[in-house]
């Protein structure tokens, strides 16, 4: 049985921070943008600090946690430094991503079988600190079974392949995600999604994953805001999440 829910939109602010960092000042102001996103209808704020600090930095996390009134989601590779600061900040959700230190962007999900012991230990640490956990994962039923065994609360589908194939064959592009989403539902795993979702492909994806709880969107949304304005764009993305 599917959950009857309205999919929540979490805005990833990494590209806002990238623009700020390019000039070394505080324009645009990340805190004010986060406030505005919520004021314009976003139901969550996502950030992904990386070791090279090119996006959101570790020193941005405490000020963001202080002002976010919806849901604060911190993504990243669970190095000891990352885990220490996440457990200190205590966001509502931590999404674990297997990024290499020099990765341009996230491009694959966890092998939950190979990394079982490591992930189980990390997830236990996060749960002891009252933080909901989510694993970045590909739409593979074996990896979902592994995610269940390490006791994560949710998974986040890496949707890059869906976005890449959408224009050629939408039905084929979404098929594996819909099937994996149904399997996650039987395992009791909450389902999130993110990566390259945009105004063109989001509605179709959402319609085929009726138990989708949350999407995290940054690059496309911030790019669209250059043309349509942030307030308009957030409402445009939320419209795509309504059946």
C-alpha positions in Angstrom: 0.0 0.0 0.0 1.4 3.4 -0.9 1.5 6.3 1.4 -0.8 9.2 0.4 1.6 12.2 0.8 2.5 15.5 -0.7 6.1 15.4 -1.7 8.2 18.1 0.1 10.6 20.4 -1.7 14.0 21.0 -0.1 16.1 23.6 -1.7 19.8 22.9 -1.9 21.8 26.1 -1.4 25.2 25.0 -2.6 25.2 27.0 -5.8 24.2 30.1 -3.8 27.3 29.6 -1.6 29.4 29.0 -4.7 28.5 32.4 -6.1 29.2 34.0 -2.7 32.6 32.3 -2.4 33.7 33.4 -5.8 34.1 36.9 -4.5 35.2 36.2 -1.0 32.5 38.3 0.6 28.9 37.7 1.8 26.9 38.4 -1.4 24.6 36.7 -1.8 23.9 36.3 1.9 23.3 32.5 2.4 21.3 33.1 5.6 18.9 35.5 4.0 18.5 33.3 0.9 17.6 30.4 3.2 15.0 32.5 5.0 13.6 33.7 1.7 13.3 30.1 0.3 11.2 29.2 3.3 9.2 32.3 3.1 8.5 31.6 -0.6 7.3 28.0 0.2 10.3 25.7 0.5 9.7 22.9 3.0 13.3 22.3 3.7 16.9 23.6 3.3 19.7 21.2 2.1 23.4 21.9 2.1 26.3 19.7 1.1 29.6 20.9 2.5 32.7 19.5 0.7 36.3 19.2 1.9 37.5 21.9 -0.5 34.9 24.4 0.9 33.9 25.5 -2.6 30.2 25.3 -1.7 28.6 25.6 1.7 31.3 25.7 4.4 31.3 24.0 7.8 31.1 27.4 9.4 27.8 28.1 7.6 26.1 25.2 9.3 25.5 26.6 12.8 24.0 29.9 11.6 21.8 28.0 9.2 20.6 25.6 11.9 19.7 28.6 14.0 17.3 30.1 11.4 15.9 27.2 9.5 12.3 26.7 10.6 11.3 23.9 8.2 13.7 20.9 7.8 17.5 21.2 7.8 19.2 18.5 5.8 23.0 18.2 5.7 24.5 15.9 3.0 28.0 14.6 2.7 30.6 11.9 2.9 30.7 10.7 6.5 34.4 11.4 7.3 35.2 11.8 11.0 35.3 15.6 10.5 31.9 15.6 8.8 30.3 13.4 11.5 31.7 15.4 14.4 30.2 18.6 13.1 26.9 17.1 12.1 26.5 15.6 15.5 27.3 19.0 17.0 24.8 20.8 14.7 22.1 18.2 14.9 20.2 18.8 11.7 16.8 17.2 11.3 18.3 14.8 8.6 21.7 13.7 7.5 22.0 12.3 4.0 25.1 10.2 3.6 26.7 10.4 0.2 29.8 8.4 -1.0 31.6 11.3 -2.6 35.3 11.2 -3.2 37.1 14.3 -1.9 37.7 15.7 -5.4 34.2 14.8 -6.8 32.7 17.5 -9.0 29.2 16.4 -7.9 27.5 13.3 -6.5 27.4 10.7 -9.2 26.6 7.3 -7.6 24.9 5.7 -4.6 26.3 3.6 -1.8 27.1 -0.1 -2.1 25.3 -0.9 1.1 26.5 -4.6 1.1 30.2 -3.8 0.8 30.0 -0.9 3.3 27.5 -2.6 5.7 29.6 -2.4 8.9 30.8 1.2 8.2 27.3 2.5 7.4 25.7 0.7 10.4 28.2 2.3 12.7 27.7 5.8 11.2 24.0 5.5 11.2 24.0 4.3 14.9 26.0 7.4 15.8 23.7 9.7 14.0 20.6 8.1 15.6 22.1 8.4 19.0 22.3 12.1 18.4 18.6 12.3 17.4 19.3 12.8 13.6 17.2 11.1 11.0 19.4 9.3 8.4 19.1 8.9 4.7 21.4 7.0 2.3 22.2 8.2 -1.3 21.5 5.1 -3.3 20.9 3.7 -6.8 17.6 2.0 -7.7 18.8 -1.5 -7.0 16.8 -3.8 -4.8 19.8 -5.5 -3.4 21.2 -2.1 -2.3 17.8 -1.3 -0.7 17.9 -4.6 1.2 21.3 -3.6 2.4 20.0 -0.2 3.4 17.3 -1.8 5.5 19.9 -4.0 7.2 22.0 -1.0 8.3 18.9 0.5 9.8 18.7 3.8 7.9 15.4 5.7 8.1 15.3 6.7 4.5 17.1 6.4 1.2 17.6 9.1 -1.4 17.6 7.9 -5.0 20.4 9.2 -7.1 18.3 10.4 -10.1 21.1 11.4 -12.5 20.4 8.5 -14.8 16.7 9.3 -14.9 17.3 12.9 -15.8 19.8 11.8 -18.5 17.4 9.4 -20.2 14.1 11.3 -19.6 14.0 13.2 -23.0 14.6 10.0 -25.0 12.2 7.7 -23.2 10.4 8.9 -20.0 8.7 5.5 -19.2 12.0 3.6 -19.5 13.9 6.2 -17.6 11.6 6.0 -14.5 10.9 2.3 -14.6 13.7 1.1 -12.3 13.0 4.0 -9.8 9.3 3.2 -9.6 10.1 -0.5 -9.1 12.8 0.3 -6.4 10.4 2.7 -4.8 7.8 0.0 -4.4 10.4 -2.3 -2.9 11.6 0.4 -0.5 8.0 0.8 0.6 7.7 -2.9 1.5 10.9 -2.6 3.5 9.5 0.4 5.5 12.1 2.8 4.1 11.2 6.4 3.5 12.0 7.5 0.0 13.7 10.8 -1.0 15.2 11.7 -4.4 17.6 14.2 -5.8 20.1 15.1 -8.6 19.3 16.7 -11.9 15.6 16.9 -11.2 14.2 20.0 -12.9 11.0 21.7 -14.2 10.8 19.4 -17.2 11.2 16.0 -15.5 10.1 16.4 -12.0 6.3 16.0 -12.4 6.6 12.8 -14.3 9.0 11.4 -11.7 6.8 12.3 -8.8 3.7 10.8 -10.5 5.4 7.5 -10.8 6.7 7.3 -7.2 3.6 7.8 -5.1 5.5 7.2 -1.9 8.1 9.9 -2.6 8.5 12.0 0.6 11.0 14.6 -0.4 13.1 15.9 -3.3 16.3 18.0 -2.9 16.9 20.3 -5.8 19.7 22.9 -6.1 21.5 23.4 -9.4 18.4 23.5 -11.7 16.3 25.5 -9.3 18.9 28.2 -8.7 19.7 28.3 -12.4 15.9 28.8 -13.2 15.8 31.5 -10.6 18.1 33.6 -12.8 15.3 33.8 -15.3 12.1 33.6 -13.3 13.1 34.9 -9.8 13.5 32.7 -6.7 9.9 33.2 -5.4 8.4 32.2 -8.7 10.7 29.3 -9.2 10.0 27.7 -5.8 6.2 27.9 -6.6 6.9 26.4 -10.1 8.7 23.5 -8.6 6.0 22.9 -5.9 3.4 22.9 -8.7 5.3 20.0 -10.3 4.9 18.1 -7.1 1.1 18.4 -7.1 -0.9 15.7 -8.9 
